[in-house]
């Protein structure tokens, strides 16, 4: 699928901190715009924000051992 390769390239291009900022900004702006313009489909931007934000999480940081 083309969207998976684009998502992988996007993840490799940005650092962890940049992904946190971009994902958080997309998530917050989708929330604000959905409240302002409820008839528009802001769910796509919300999903993108969540995916990018969660992709910045590193399990090695929280691994005990």
One Martini backbone bead per residue (centre of mass of N, CA, C, O) as a GRO file, in nm:
protein
   65
    1UNK     BB    1   0.098   0.035   0.020
    2UNK     BB    2   0.137   0.373  -0.009
    3UNK     BB    3   0.081   0.485   0.283
    4UNK     BB    4   0.297   0.318   0.432
    5UNK     BB    5   0.550   0.432   0.290
    6UNK     BB    6   0.494   0.727   0.367
    7UNK     BB    7   0.496   0.684   0.675
    8UNK     BB    8   0.784   0.573   0.696
    9UNK     BB    9   0.926   0.819   0.570
   10UNK     BB   10   0.820   1.023   0.780
   11UNK     BB   11   0.949   0.887   1.032
   12UNK     BB   12   1.251   0.905   0.926
   13UNK     BB   13   1.267   1.221   0.891
   14UNK     BB   14   1.181   1.250   1.183
   15UNK     BB   15   1.207   1.316   1.491
   16UNK     BB   16   1.077   1.262   1.792
   17UNK     BB   17   1.009   1.557   1.864
   18UNK     BB   18   0.873   1.632   1.594
   19UNK     BB   19   0.645   1.422   1.615
   20UNK     BB   20   0.519   1.539   1.869
   21UNK     BB   21   0.452   1.816   1.752
   22UNK     BB   22   0.293   1.734   1.498
   23UNK     BB   23   0.084   1.548   1.635
   24UNK     BB   24  -0.022   1.755   1.841
   25UNK     BB   25  -0.108   1.974   1.638
   26UNK     BB   26  -0.308   1.799   1.477
   27UNK     BB   27  -0.490   1.723   1.714
   28UNK     BB   28  -0.566   2.008   1.815
   29UNK     BB   29  -0.669   2.126   1.544
   30UNK     BB   30  -0.896   1.917   1.508
   31UNK     BB   31  -1.051   1.994   1.761
   32UNK     BB   32  -1.101   2.292   1.696
   33UNK     BB   33  -1.231   2.257   1.410
   34UNK     BB   34  -1.462   2.068   1.502
   35UNK     BB   35  -1.594   2.287   1.680
   36UNK     BB   36  -1.623   2.513   1.457
   37UNK     BB   37  -1.665   2.274   1.212
   38UNK     BB   38  -1.878   2.007   1.229
   39UNK     BB   39  -1.931   1.928   0.911
   40UNK     BB   40  -1.649   1.844   0.893
   41UNK     BB   41  -1.387   1.599   0.822
   42UNK     BB   42  -1.156   1.576   1.096
   43UNK     BB   43  -1.071   1.275   1.136
   44UNK     BB   44  -0.816   1.255   0.960
   45UNK     BB   45  -0.640   1.451   1.128
   46UNK     BB   46  -0.669   1.299   1.392
   47UNK     BB   47  -0.540   1.033   1.302
   48UNK     BB   48  -0.269   1.147   1.219
   49UNK     BB   49  -0.191   1.264   1.495
   50UNK     BB   50  -0.195   0.996   1.651
   51UNK     BB   51   0.009   0.837   1.484
   52UNK     BB   52   0.250   1.034   1.511
   53UNK     BB   53   0.255   1.053   1.821
   54UNK     BB   54   0.290   0.741   1.877
   55UNK     BB   55   0.555   0.701   1.701
   56UNK     BB   56   0.738   0.854   1.929
   57UNK     BB   57   0.733   0.615   2.096
   58UNK     BB   58   0.965   0.459   2.325
   59UNK     BB   59   1.022   0.150   2.472
   60UNK     BB   60   1.319   0.186   2.584
   61UNK     BB   61   1.256   0.402   2.804
   62UNK     BB   62   1.046   0.186   2.973
   63UNK     BB   63   1.246  -0.030   3.016
   64UNK     BB   64   1.305  -0.299   3.232
   65UNK     BB   65   1.656  -0.428   3.293
   0.00000   0.00000   0.00000
